[in-house]
Amino acid sequence: MNNKIILPIMGIILLCSNIALAQENQWSSARPDGHAPISVIGDHYHKKGEFMFSYKYMPMWMDGNLQSTRDISNESIYGNFMVAPEKMQMDMHMLGAMYAPSDYVTLVFMGNYISNSMDLKTGMGIDFNTKSSGISDVSLGSLIKIMNRNRQSLHANIGISIPTGDIDQRDATPMMNDAPLAYPMQLGSGTWDPTLGLTYLGQLERFSWGAQSMYKFRLGENAESYSFGNRFDMVGWGAIKVSDYFSFSTSLSYFDTQKINGIDADLNPMMMPSFNTANSGRNQLDIGLGTNLLIPKGSFKNLRLAAEIKVPVYQKVNGIQMNNTLMATVGIQYTIGHHE
């Protein structure tokens, strides 16, 4: 699956690279399509002395369950488990800051607040809901400029996720007043998680494109004796500059998450699919549509508003897991000390 996704994207990059060689200017973020779709993290660096502050709201919806690539009914789930999850919504609020101490290094900070809500039904027909919310893991990183010429740019993404999110979230259920919640309902990973990646960007006068690959791996086990699986992400996008203010984008993104290692002893694997680590790890392909609005002059110069919607076109899960249906991202970004 990886090769089917990566090779076409790399082919597009090489084709666009040859076109861009005729351009003499450097790649620039000071245009509406100078940023990737808003869901892409660490897509651009800054010039020396620039600050950028951002806020993003990222809701995700899940409905029903999959077994491998096919829908599975509650009745089938009850053959092996006491409870079936039916719907889930995750809302993430992300605050970010970027600062460039030099033209070659941009420092990145990201803090998250997560709210989760899951609707479930027991085999006896009892409906109930569980919730979790709080501060998630904090990320620190740096973007290292490798190249910027002929309207093409390449930089490295280096970061680490700090385990500040709680991994012992509990809520009342029909079975227990203070029941431990499933792995997907926890607020953090509980482990230190380094991230390494590369981001390529290119531009023409009215068109831009890019690709990013990222790999996150987990160090050790958390306090509950497990660790989430390593994750690989790949995204490619293209954007059309409609005016000095607007651009529209489309994207194709893929991720592959490995299974959970270890077991939380508080979670009975016979209770529900998401309590069993055999039902973890998946790969997914999404298509996205987005827009960027940049205010290039006036009192709100360098203020940027953006939105994107992503829909899964392919999902394959290990065991039984919830079906991802839709993800949206809306955000606001403001740059201080912007150079023309």
PyMOL commands that set and color helices and strands:
alter all, ss='L'
color gray80, all
select helices_A, chain A and resi 2-20+32-34+74-77+183-185+273-275+277-279
alter helices_A, ss='H'
color red, helices_A
select strands_A, chain A and resi 51-67+70-72+83-99+105-122+127-135+138-149+152-162+170-171+179-180+193-203+207-216+226-227+231-241+246-257+261-262+282-295+303-317+320-336
alter strands_A, ss='S'
color yellow, strands_A
deselect
rebuild
show_as cartoon
